[in-house]
Amino acid sequence: MDREQLAHFLRTRREALQPEDVGLPRRPRRRTSGLSRDEVAVLVGMSTDYYSRLEQQRGPKPSEQMLAAIAQGLRLSLDERDHLFRLAGHSAPTRVLRSDHVSQGLMRVLDRLTDTPALVLSDLGETLVQNWLATALLGDQTHFTGLARSSVYRWFTDPSSRAIYPEADHDHHARVQVATLRAALVRNGPGSRARALVDSLLELSPEFTALWEQHEVAVRRGEHKRVVHPELGVLDLHCQVLRTDSQDQILLVYTASPGTEGYEKLTLLSVLGSTAS
């Protein structure tokens, strides 16, 4: 672990960012040229003291999980992330087609979406990051582990996961889930996590197996969606999609046309979400 170079790298990356770059409000009478240490700590999900000790060359060796969180919080590129891991005494994560490291481009867009629900998904339906309005609309989708991280897996193994959509729409969503997973399997190939996910679902879910045998394939695109909220009822929304060039990550943005009931409910959602937080 190169404490001196690690501290210097963290400090320069922090100072290169402004609050607006990461979706944070700019405080009055700021004294720092970039992000403050406590702002980085909030982004990363660690204490300010822990992060400060890393910049002061006196912190403990960070875990790989902590380094991944720091890389995401500081909006590092993949090359910068690998450099961070090596400075901290770890091997750089293996680069595969699928990555939990969110695309810088998608993060820049997500950071600026403060008034509408938005989230970034992997091509396996794993929620990598979501803004606070997406959490208010859909619940926390980032805490799952193992195969359950995939919304496709949860859809066919956990009936409660379907509660966010009206029952009349379940057949449509099931078909979309399966067709999207087949497209991901073609991109990722044998031996991939997509293959493991398919094999597990073929074993566990007769419904999935029946749909899989129909051999439908599709890439997730924007569409109209109805979402059920426990307090606001059904929200009729548009779901816009922005994807990376490699097709392995997508940004979903939920909107509604001004003047519609869905638009009014999204406005109420922002009030409910801010009250809950």
N, C-alpha and C positions, 0 to 999 in steps of 0.2 A: 504494500500500500504506500503510494507516494503522497504523503499528507500535504506537502508544500504545493505540489502541482494540482492536487485535487482541490485544495482551498482556493488556489488562484483561478482554476477553471470554473468552479461554482460561482465565485464572485463576479467574474467577467460575464458569464452567461446571465446572471441575475441583473447586473447593471445594464445589460443590453436590451432588457425588456421594460416596457412601460405598462402601467395598469390596464390601459385600453387594449393592449395586445393580448391580454389573458382574461378579458371580461370583468375586470375589477374596476370599481369607481375610483376616480382620482381624488385623493384627499386634499383639502385646502392647505396651503403653506407647506408643501412637501419639501423636505431637505435632501432627499436622495435623488440621484440622477436617474435611477432605474427603479426596479422593485425593491421594497424593503425586505429585510429578512423575515419579518413576521408575515408579510404577504406571501412569500414563498412557502412558509410553513403552512399557511392556510391552504394553498394550492396543492401541496404535497400530502397533507394530512398528518403532520408530525408537529412536535412542540417547537416553538421558536428557539428554545435553549439547545435542543438537539441539533437543529440545523446550524445555529450560530457556532457551535463547537466544531462542526465540520469545516466551516470557513476560517476558524481560528486555529486549525491544525491540531486540535486536541480532542477530537471526537473519536468514538470507537469505530471499528471497521463496519461500514454499513452492510446490511444484508442485500442480496440480489433483489428481493421484493422492494426494499426501501430505495435502492438505486433506480429501479424501474419507475417508481412513483416520482422520484426527483426528475428523471429524464422527461416524464410526461408533464410535470408541473412547470419545468423550465422550457418546455416546447422544443426539446432537442431533436435534431435530425437523427437518423439511424447511425450515421458516422459519429456524431457527437455522443450519442448514447453508448456506442461501443467504446469510445475513448473514456467516458466516465467509468464504465465498468472496469476497464484495465487500470486506470489510476487508483481505483479503490481495491485493487488486488484480486479481481475476479476475471474469469474468462468472459469475453464478449458473448452475448446470447447468440445461439445459432440462428442464422437468417433462413427463414422458410417462406413459402408463398403466403402463409397466413401469419399475421403478427398481431400481438396485443398492443404494439406501439402505434398509437393513432397517427395517421398521416398529418404532417404539419399543415397542409392546405386545408384539410377538413377541420382541424382544430382552430385555425384562424377564422373560418366561417362560423363555427359553433360558438366561439368566444364572443362574437358580435350579435348573436341571436339571443337577446335578453327579454324579448316580449312575446315569444312563441315557443311551444315545446319542440325540442330537437334532441337527437341522439345519434351516436355513431355505432354502427354494427359491423361485425365481421361478416364474411360471406357465409358463415355457419349460423347466423342469427344470434351471435353473442354480443350483448350490449357492452361496449368498451368504455363509453362515457356518455353521460346524459346531463342536460342542464336542469335547473331546479324546476322549471315548468313541466318538463317531461316526467320528472319524478312525481310532481303533483297530479299529472294526468294518468300515468301508467303505473306508478309505484316505483320503488327502487328495483331496477332490473340488473344491477351490477354485482349483487352480493352472492350470486349462485356459484357453485363450484362443480368441477368435473364435467361430465356430459350435460348436466343440468344447466350449464351456462348457456347452452343453445336453446333458443326459443322453439326450434323444431322439436327437440327432444322433450321439452316440457309439454308442448302441445299434445303429444301422443302418449305421455306417461303420467301427466299430472292434470286431472280434469279441472282443477281450480285455475289453471293458467288461462283457460278459455273465458273466464268471467269478464274480462275487459272488452269482449265483443258480444253483440247480441247473438242469441242462439241461432237465429235465422241466417246469420252470416258464417256460421262455423264450417259448413261444408266448403264454402269458397276459400276460407282461410286455410283449411287443411290442404286443399289442392295446391294453393300457392306455396305453402311451406314445402311440400314434397317436390314440386317442380323446381323451386329455387335451390333446394339441396342437391338435386340431380345436376344442375348446372355447376354448382360448386364442386361436386365430385369429379366432373369432367376436367375442371381446371386444376384441381389438386392431385388427382390420380391415385393409384394403388398405394397402400401404405400410409396414407394421409389421415388426419383427424376426421376428414369428411367420410372416408371409407369406414373408420371405426364407428362413427355415428350412425351411418346407414346400417351396418351389420348389427349394431345393438338394437336399433328400432325394428329391423326385420325379425329379430328374435322376440321382442317384447310386445309389439303392437300389430295385431291382425289388420286394423284399420290402415296403418301405414303401409303394410305389405300389399294390401289390395290396391292402394293408390300408386305405390311404387311400380307395380306390374303394368300399370297403364302407360308408363314410360313418357309422361309429360315432362317437358323441360321449359324453364322460363328464367329470365333474369329479372330480379326485382325492379319494378318501375313504379312511378307515381300512380296513385289511384285514389278514388274516394273511399273513405273508411268511416265506419261508425264505431265510436269508442264509448264504453259504458263507464261512467264515473259514479262512485257511491253517493255523492251529494248532488251532482248536477244532472244525473241521468245520462241519456244518450247524446253524444256530441257528433254532429255530422261535419266531417273535416276532410280537407284535401291533404294528401300525403305526397310531398315533393321529395325527389331523390337526387342526391349528388354523389357520384362514386369516383373512386380513384382510378387512374389509368389502368392499374393492374387488376381492377375489379374485385379486390379482396376486402375492401371496406366501403361502406356507404353511409352517407349522412341523410337521415330522415327528418323532415321538417313538417310539422302539422300546422296548417293554416285554415282559415275560413274567410269567406267573402264578407266584406263589411256590409252591415245591415241585416245579416242572416242571424238566425237563432244560434247557430254554431259560433259565430263571431262574438255574440253577447256572452255565451257560456265560457269562451276562452278568456274573455275579460274578467268574468267572475272567478275563473280558475286562478288567475294571477293574484287576486285578492285572497282567495282561500289558501293558496300556496304560501304567500308571504306571511299570513297569519300563523300557519302551521309551523313555518320555519322559525 
